[in-house]
Amino acid sequence: MNTTIPQVFAKAVGRDPAAPLLTWYDDATGDRTELSGTTLDNWVAKTANLLVDGVGLGHGDTVALLLPPHWQTAALLLGVSAAGLAADLGGDPQPVEALFTTPELVERAAGWATLDRYATGLLPLAMPLRTPPEGYADYVTEVRNHGDHFRGEPVGAADRALAGHVELSHQDVVEAAVERAGELGITAGARVLIDTAFYPDANDWLLAPLVAGASIVLCANLDTSKTEARSATEKVTLTLV
């Protein structure tokens, strides 16, 4: 059994690296972004390299991710895990080594004490922000400068994966994802359409599908009149709305 998030992700990519692993829709903007296992792995590696080589973080440091469900959020969470860091997914403010958020959440993010702050607009085509908030670097711009492969220290099952109001090891997180996949009926080979409004927890929209061996169609601001046609187009086998 895989006991760390990087192991779970590596296995998910390895099943079929060229196949869609995470497909993103935002019906408010019309955005559709399809990421194969290889493409998402590339973003994860670049993110891990940004954190280690760019920010200078080390094993066990904490990164706050004040972000809604999105494919970039997936890349960041998986990148944090690959780098051997712990993710704070937005509990009570605390000191952290780095923070990632959106311009809309900058006021809330002010409560977290850190020197390294990054913002992303979560824009279509991974476009950078025209003007990042004051005191913030643009994640999309900065991450592109880093390598496509990450070769860091191995992550252990007992290492911290989540920090903040809930402290969980990698093994704890993987076991919780396995349990949640069973509760949601996610099975190996499934293609799961997920409405972020009802499943905002990363354990539901990202980790449970990955650990089960499923691929993800993640939908924000879902127009329910499009669900049936989208499910047919994307070959969806399970709908969570």
C-alpha positions as a printed Julia matrix, in Angstrom:
241×3 Matrix{Float64}:
   0.0    0.0     0.0
   1.18   3.51   -0.77
   1.8    5.44    2.46
   2.67   8.94    1.21
   0.98  11.49   -1.02
   3.91  11.51   -3.51
   3.63   7.71   -3.82
  -0.11   7.97   -4.47
   0.43  10.64   -7.12
   3.29   8.76   -8.8
   1.1    5.67   -9.08
  -1.78   7.73  -10.5
   0.48   9.23  -13.16
   2.1    5.91  -13.95
  -1.17   4.18  -14.87
  -1.36   6.14  -18.13
   0.77   9.3   -18.2
  -0.84  10.63  -21.39
  -4.45  10.17  -20.28
  -6.43  13.03  -18.7
  -5.93  12.9   -14.94
  -7.56  16.18  -13.92
  -9.92  18.2   -16.14
 -11.02  21.59  -14.85
 -14.21  23.49  -15.71
 -15.39  26.88  -14.5
 -18.82  27.62  -15.86
 -18.6   31.25  -14.7
 -15.65  31.96  -17.02
 -15.99  29.22  -19.64
 -12.55  27.91  -18.73
 -11.68  24.29  -19.49
  -8.2   22.99  -18.74
  -7.24  19.36  -19.27
  -4.13  18.01  -17.59
  -2.68  14.61  -18.36
  -0.72  12.83  -15.66
   2.48  14.02  -17.32
   1.34  17.64  -17.46
   0.16  17.74  -13.86
   3.38  16.02  -12.78
   5.31  18.78  -14.57
   3.47  21.47  -12.59
   4.0   19.54   -9.36
   7.75  19.23  -10.0
   8.06  22.92  -10.88
   6.17  23.84   -7.71
   8.39  21.65   -5.53
  11.49  23.18   -7.12
  10.1   26.68   -6.54
   9.56  25.89   -2.87
  12.96  24.29   -2.32
  15.27  26.15   -4.71
  13.37  29.42   -5.02
  12.02  29.98   -1.52
  14.67  27.89    0.24
  12.32  25.72    2.29
  13.46  22.53    3.95
  11.94  19.22    5.06
   9.17  19.79    7.59
   8.52  23.49    6.89
   4.91  24.65    6.58
   3.2   26.26    3.57
  -0.25  27.85    3.81
  -2.56  27.25    0.84
  -5.51  29.64    1.09
  -7.04  28.63   -2.2
 -10.34  27.24   -3.52
 -10.53  23.92   -5.38
  -8.71  24.36   -8.71
  -6.16  22.51  -10.8
  -3.47  24.95   -9.63
  -4.42  24.19   -6.03
  -3.88  20.51   -6.84
  -0.44  21.29   -8.27
   0.45  23.3    -5.19
  -0.77  20.75   -2.65
   0.99  17.91   -4.47
   4.1   20.06   -4.91
   4.2   20.89   -1.21
   3.93  17.18   -0.44
   6.63  16.22   -2.95
   9.0   18.71   -1.33
   8.53  17.13    2.1
   6.65  20.15    3.45
   3.4   20.35    5.4
   0.34  22.11    3.97
  -1.87  24.37    6.06
  -5.16  24.42    4.19
  -6.59  27.44    5.94
  -7.36  26.87    9.59
  -6.51  29.5    12.17
  -3.73  31.93   11.23
  -0.27  30.86   12.31
   3.36  31.52   11.36
   4.31  29.64    8.2
   7.35  29.59    5.94
   5.41  30.52    2.77
   1.86  31.31    1.7
  -0.12  31.02   -1.54
  -3.49  32.66   -2.09
  -5.63  34.63   -4.55
  -6.08  38.41   -4.76
  -9.61  37.96   -3.41
  -8.29  36.34   -0.23
  -5.38  38.67    0.48
  -7.18  40.35    3.38
  -7.75  36.99    5.05
  -4.18  35.9     4.28
  -2.81  38.89    6.2
  -3.34  36.91    9.4
  -0.64  34.41    8.51
   2.87  35.54    9.46
   5.36  34.8     6.67
   7.99  36.52    4.55
   7.27  34.68    1.29
   3.87  35.35   -0.25
   2.58  34.28   -3.66
  -0.7   35.03   -5.42
  -2.42  33.44   -8.37
  -5.48  34.62  -10.24
  -6.45  31.02  -11.16
  -6.96  32.44  -14.65
  -7.73  30.54  -17.87
  -4.67  29.27  -19.76
  -2.62  29.76  -16.56
  -2.28  33.43  -17.34
  -0.31  35.54  -14.85
  -1.82  38.41  -12.9
  -1.57  41.82  -14.54
  -0.58  43.3   -11.2
   0.04  41.05   -8.18
  -1.11  42.37   -4.81
   1.47  44.47   -2.99
   3.99  42.27   -1.23
   3.15  39.21   -3.35
   4.99  37.46   -6.17
   2.98  35.87   -8.99
   2.99  32.08   -8.61
   2.36  31.4   -12.3
   5.21  33.64  -13.4
   7.68  32.37  -10.81
   6.94  28.65  -11.13
   7.65  28.62  -14.86
  11.3   29.45  -14.13
  11.89  26.14  -12.37
  12.8   22.66  -13.55
  10.44  20.03  -14.87
  11.8   17.29  -12.6
  12.16  17.29   -8.83
  14.78  15.22   -7.06
  14.41  15.95   -3.38
  14.68  13.92   -0.22
  12.29  10.96    0.04
   9.1   11.61    1.99
   8.3    9.21    4.82
   4.95   7.86    5.97
   5.38   9.48    9.39
   6.33  12.92    8.0
   3.82  15.72    8.47
   1.53  16.19    5.47
  -1.01  18.61    6.95
  -0.4   21.31    9.53
  -2.53  23.9    11.29
  -5.6   23.05   13.31
  -5.21  19.42   12.19
  -1.76  17.8    12.16
  -1.67  14.64   10.06
   1.12  12.44    8.77
   1.28  11.24    5.18
   0.05   7.83    6.25
  -2.87   9.43    8.13
  -3.83  11.41    5.03
  -3.58   8.42    2.7
  -5.65   6.23    5.01
  -8.3    8.96    5.32
  -8.4    9.28    1.52
  -8.87   5.52    1.12
 -11.73   5.61    3.6
 -13.33   8.61    1.92
 -13.06   7.03   -1.54
 -15.03   4.07   -0.19
 -17.7    6.35    1.28
 -18.07   8.23   -2.01
 -18.08   5.09   -4.14
 -14.94   6.02   -6.07
 -13.29   2.97   -7.59
 -10.27   2.21   -9.75
 -10.67   3.42  -13.33
 -13.6    5.7   -12.53
 -13.89   9.13  -14.11
 -15.48  11.31  -11.46
 -17.31  14.59  -12.06
 -17.14  16.66   -8.87
 -19.02  19.86   -8.04
 -16.67  22.01   -5.94
 -19.62  23.73   -4.26
 -20.57  20.48   -2.53
 -17.11  18.93   -2.22
 -14.65  21.74   -1.35
 -12.41  19.52    0.8
  -9.21  18.46   -0.99
  -9.63  14.99    0.47
 -12.84  14.66   -1.57
 -11.99  16.38   -4.85
  -8.32  15.37   -5.15
  -6.87  12.82   -2.76
  -9.72  10.28   -2.6
  -9.93   9.98   -6.42
  -6.14   9.72   -6.75
  -5.76   7.06   -4.09
  -8.62   5.07   -5.63
  -7.06   5.15   -9.1
  -9.69   7.44  -10.62
  -9.45  10.54  -12.82
 -11.16  13.82  -12.02
 -13.49  16.25  -13.8
 -13.55  19.17  -11.38
 -16.3   21.74  -11.89
 -16.64  25.18  -10.3
 -19.8   27.3   -10.58
 -21.41  24.25  -12.13
 -24.25  24.9   -14.53
 -26.36  21.84  -13.82
 -28.04  22.1   -17.22
 -24.66  21.09  -18.7
 -24.0   18.14  -16.43
 -25.52  15.43  -18.61
 -23.81  16.53  -21.83
 -20.5   17.1   -20.03
 -20.66  13.68  -18.44
 -21.1   12.12  -21.87
 -18.29  14.17  -23.42
 -15.87  13.43  -20.59
 -16.91   9.77  -20.27
 -17.85  10.29  -16.65
 -18.75   7.15  -14.69
 -19.54   8.74  -11.3
 -21.11  12.12  -10.56
 -20.7   13.87   -7.19
 -22.96  16.92   -7.2
